[in-house]
Amino acid sequence: FNHHPPLAMLRWGTSARTAARVFARGRGASKRLMSTGARAFTAGAARPSFGKILAGGAAATTLAGLSFTVAHCAAVKPDWKKVRDDVKAILDEDDYDDGSIGPLLIRLAWHASGTYEASTKTGGSDGATMRFPPEATHGANAGLAEARKRLEPIQAKHPGLSYADLWILASYVAIEEMGGPKIPFRAGRSDRSSGEWCTPDGRLPAADMGTKPSTITHIRDIFYRMGMNDQEIVALCGAHALGRCHTSRSGYDGPWTRAPTTFSNEYFRLLLEATWKKKEWKGPMQYENSDGADLMMLPSDLALVEDDAFKKWVEVYAKDEKKFFNDFSKAYAKLTELGCNNLERGTK
């Protein structure tokens, strides 16, 4: 009580409504009071035992077998426009890859989200568990410490901004700034406090499973586990229009398109129109274009034109960029909201 002036002001017999007003007066105090009884304190009742204020901002109080929770809402909400502006300000980086960290930020959000498993309702972007080992050291996440490092000052600058929300919003901003669709962002993700919430390794898609049939089956297994369908799988793979592979991270090397910082349907056009041959090198199996060897495709990329159900959507998106943008926007929003149960209504 001594450390919480609003609590000290309460007296036995105080009604729940009055208690709520008292709490609201305190700095950082709750704006909501939920009670299972008509009165929070009853005359002659035993002195209640207030639980500790948790990191998430909730104090549990038990009174004569009757419990209620004082939910401490975030005292400060992020200014989402300012957060967006701060992300925009760091996107261009001349010395990084092709002059932009946008593709890196998208990969961070994708890998944070793609761990979701619908059957167990575990994983997903809520929690930002990639901050901790073992997830931070999973092979598929190699190099993503660079993305987290660049976003750290923005998270520190904005009170009330969770890492989980920032990672996803940063990817939305990057997609939009690189010419892609505007994706409605819903806030409300929270941050886990330790690595005990990390998902096991192996939940993200691999580039090659040894044979074409095995790779195609693997792609479906990974995405179906999340609750995605074939159309959504192909649409999401269209993000390979951006960025490049690095031998120091995945072992693969090179960009998928000649405009790796521009969001477009070029990835699909190249899949269909370019002639792809196995690259002769000491690295893992990948493909290169026969008209210059300046581009690459992974076995999992070519799987999209080797499976009829996938190829149907590749052909659609290669011809219709507007439809690709629309379908990608929906699929990416779905991906980044998987497992997020407390998202706010309305978009930021």
N, C-alpha and C positions, 0 to 999 in steps of 0.2 A: 504493500500500500504506500509506504513512504516514497518509493521511487516512481509512483504513478499517481500524480495529484488528482486526476479525475476519479480514480478509484477511492482515494482517501475521502472524497467529498460525499460518497454514498453512505447512507444510514440504513439500518435494518428497517424494513417496511417500505423502502423505496420501490415505486412501481417500475415495471420494465420500461414504460415510456419515458419516465423521468431519468432512469439509468441511461437510456440511449442518449438523451440530451446532454447528460453530464459527460459521457464518453466523447461525444462529438466536440465538446469544448476543448478537450486536451490536444496538445500538439501531436500530430500523427495518430490521433485517436480514431476509434472505429466510427464509421458512418452508418453501420448497421448493427443491430442487436437482435439476435435470434434467441427466443426463449421457448421452452416447452411448457411453461406455465404462465398464468396470467400475471403473476408477480415474481420478479427476480429474487426479491428478498422478502421474507415473511417475518412478522413480528414474533419474537421469541425463538426464532430458528437458530440452529447452531451456526457459529461463525464459519463461513465458507472457506474452502481452501482453493486459492487461485493457482492454477497451473502456470508453468513458466511460459513466457512469451516465446513462441516458436519462431524459427527463421522465416517461415511463411507468413507469420503475423497472426496467429490464432492463440487465444488463451482459453483454456478449458476450465470451467468452474463447476464444482459439484456441491449441491446443497440439499441435505436431507433426502438423498436418493434422487433428487431432481437435478438434471444437468442441463446446462445451456452453454452455448459457445459464443464468445465475442469475436467476431470475424473482423480482423483489422485489414480493411481494404488498402491497397497501395495508396499512400498519402499523395504520391506524385505520379501522374500519368506521363509517359513520354510524349514529347511534341513530335508527332510522327513525320511532319513535314521537315523538321530540322534533322531528324534521323535520316530520312531519305536524302536530304541535301548533303549530309556528311558522308553517306555512302557514295553518292555521285562524285564527290570531291576526291575520293581515293581510287576511283576506277582506272584512270589513266596512269600508267607507270611505264615509262619509256624503256627501262632496263629489264622489264619482266616479259618474257616470251614475245608476244606480238604487240606489246605496248598497252595491254590492258589486263587487269586481274579479274575482270568480269567472269570469264570462264572458270577461273579458280573458285570464285564465290558460289557459282552455280553447282560445281562439283561438291563443295562443302555441304550445301543444303541437300543435294540429292543423296549423298551418302549418309547424312544424318537421318533423313526420312526413309530411305530404302531398307532400313533394318526392320520395318514393321512386319509383324506376323499376325494375321487376322485371327487365327485359331486360338492363340494365347493372349491376344491383345497386348503384346509386348513390343518394344522398340518404337521407332518413329521419331519425329523431330522433337516432340515434347520431352524436356529434360536436358537437352544438349549434352548427352552423356559422352560424346566424343572428346570432351575436355579431360577425361580421365582414362588411365589404362584399365583394362586391356584394350578398349575400343580405339583409343588414340594410336595404338601401335599395330592395329590390324593391317595386314598388307595392302588391302584395298584402299586404306586411308593414307597411304604414304604421300607426303608432301602437303597434306591439308593443314599441318601446323602453320604453314605460311599464310593460309587464309585466316585462321583463327587469330594469329598474331596481328594481322592488319586490321581486324575488326575490334580488337581489344580496346584501343583508345576510344572508340565510338561507344562501346558498352559502358565504359567508365564515365563518360561524359554525360550520359543521360540517366538520371535517377529513375528507377522503376522499369528500366529496359532489361528484359531477360536476354541471356545469350541465345536461347532457343528462338525467340521472336526475331532477334537481330539477324541470325544466320539465314532465316527464311526470307525476311524482308530484303536483305542485301541481295539475295539471288533474284528476287522479283525486280528490284531496281536495275540490276545488271542486265537482265533480259530486256527490259524496256529500253534502257539506254543504248543497247546494242542493236536496236531496231526491231525487237520482238514485241509480242502482244503485252498489253497492260493487264496484269493479273490482280484481281481484287485481293487485298491482304486482310486477314482477320487475326487480330492479336489475342493473346491470352495464354501462350505457352509459358511454362515455368521451368526452372532449372533444378535438376537433381543435385544432391550435395556430395555424392561419392560415386565411385566406379561400381558399386554393388548393383547398380541398375543397368550396367552395360549389357548389351546383347552378345551372344556368342559369335565368334568369327564364322564367316561363310554365308551370311545372309545377303550379301551384295552380289550382283551378277559377275561371273567370270567371263573373260574374253574368249576362252577356248576350252572345250572339254574333250579334245582329242579327235573327235569325228563330227561330221556335219549333223547326223541325227542326234548325237548326244548333246551337242551345243544347242540345237533347237529345243530339245526337251528341257535342258537346263534353264534356258531363257524363260520358258513358260512356267516352270516350277517356281522360279524366283518371283516372277511378277504375279502369278496366280496366288501365291502365298500371301501377297499383300492385298489381294482382291481386285487386281487389274484384269482387263480383257485384252484380246489381241489388238484391237484398234488402239487402245491406250498404250500398249507396249510399243507399237511402232511410232506413235506420236511422240512419246517420251524419248525414244532413241534419236529423234530428230534434233535433239540438243547437241548431237555430235557435229552439227554444223559449226559449232564453236570449239575453240581450244585445240589442244594437241596432246599427244602422249609423250612421255619422257622416259628414257631408258633408266634413269636414276630412280624412278618411282614404280611404274608398272612393268618396265622392261621393254615396252614397245616404244616406237619413235615416229614422230611426225604428225602433221595436221590432217584432218579429214577433208577440208575444203581449202580453197585459196583465199578465203576471206574469213579467217578464224575468229574475228571479233565482230562479225556481222551475223545477226540471227536471220536465217532465211530457210527456204526449202531446198537449198543447193545440195545438201547431203543426200536427199532422195534422188535428185536428178543424176548425181554422180554414180550412185549405186546402180542405176539402170543404164546409163549411157556410156560410162567409162568401161574400158576393158581392164580387169583386175588379174594380176598374176602374182604368184608367190614371190616374196622378196628373198633374194639370195643374200643371206647375212648370218652372223653368228647368234643373233637374238631369237626370241620366240617367233613362231610362225605368224606372219602378217602379210598383207597383200599391198602391192603398189600399182599405181596406174601405169599402163604400158606406154602412154604418150608423154613421158617426162619423168616418171618415178619421183615426183615431188609430193605426192599425196599417199595416204595409207588408209586401209580398212582392216579391221580386226575380223577374225573368223565369226564372231558374234554379229558383226555388221552384215556380212555377206549372208548370214543365216536368214536375214529378212527378205532376201530375194530368192532363197533356196526353198522356202516354205510357201506354199500357195496362199495360205490364209494371211500370212504376213505380207507377202508381195502385193496382194490386192490393195493394201493400204499404202504401201510404198508408191504404187502407181498413182493412187488418188492424190497423195500429197505432192508428188513430183509435178503434177499438172495444176494443182490448185493451192497456191501458197496461203490464200485467205482461209481456206478450210483447215489447212495445217495449223495456222496460228490459232484459230478458234478451238480446235481439238486439243492442241498442246496446252493452251491456257487452262482448259478444264481438267485435263489429266494431271498437269503439274500442280494445280491447286489441290486436287484430290491427294496426290502423293504427299505433299507437304503438310497436309492436315490429318493424315492417318494417325490414329491413336491420340489425337488432341481432343480432349473431352470438355475443355473449359474455354473454348474460343468465344470471343465476344461477338455479339450481333453487330452487323454493320461492318463496313470496310474502312481501312485507314489509307 
